[in-house]
Amino acid sequence: MKRLALAAIFIASGCGSLGASQPKNLSLAFKAGDAYMYTFHATAKQTTTTAGRSMPIMVDETGKETVTVKSVDSAGVADLAIKLGDFVFKRAAGGLTNTMNGSGAETVDVQVRADGTVVSVNGNTVTNGTPFATLVSFGSGFFVAALLPDHAAKVGDTWTKTNDQAYPPCDGAIRIVSWSKYVRDESVNGVSAAVVETASTGSIALSDSDPAYAMSGTASGTFTTDVTSWIDPNGRRLVKSHSTTHDALTIVLPPQGPATEMGDSTTDLIPA
């Protein structure tokens, strides 16, 4: 009986070990020539207040996004061509609603690290990268990913990152503090994906006093962003992503005085 009891304990503990989450490489690995298709949807609800008058603005944009890998350097930084086609852009402000449609738009070049952070957009460097959605302009498209670890991770693991992001030609910086977690595994269109969440807070403190510009002023405020990404650890690619952002910003442009902007936005990339 004693041997049977010991065997039962051994089997039970062994089964528990087999069922535990194993560490996985969640970083992105791009290959030149690869292309990914997504259905894209973004929304924004902002309120701008100046001189005591407020104006709500609502934006809704949808489209089909194609991400093509142009090249990958030795450090794993990928040069991506992002194009949004069949897009519909709606904007409601001041009691008026405008809708714009397009079958295609110009291609935007975005450089992305293996951890999902953006290095540059159309050649303009983004210092230290950012885990937030990168919107170039309407009709251009997004790349949005959670901040991925630089080491193998298992369900329940967490990691943090803090960076100061310059915003030329202004003085000052945007500080971003991010906290990420490997939450669970989930099936998406037959792919066993790792679900990673990144919660970030940011503070903005910028000033522009360059005499070459007609206007100078300051910008300050805060924002929070939550990004959830589904990562294929085998293909090491972004399967889908969802983000929400809340911002509160004050801009002072003499002699007009201060203007505030506050609102919320969402971004979704879904396999097409």
Secondary structure, 3 states (H helix, E strand, C coil): CHHHHHHHHHHHHHHHHHHCCCCECCCCCCCCCCEEEEEEEEEEEEEEEECCEEEEEEEEEEEEEEEEEEEECCCCCEEEEEEEEEEEEEEEECCEEEEEEECCCCCEEEEECCCCCEEEECCEECCCCCCCCCCCCCCCCCCCCCCCCCCCECCCCEEEEEEEECCCCCEEEEEEEEEEEEEEEEEECCEEEEEEEEEEEEEEEEEECCCCCCCCEEEEEEEEEEEEEEEECCCCEEEEEEEEEEEEEEEEECCCEEEEEEEEEEEEEEEC
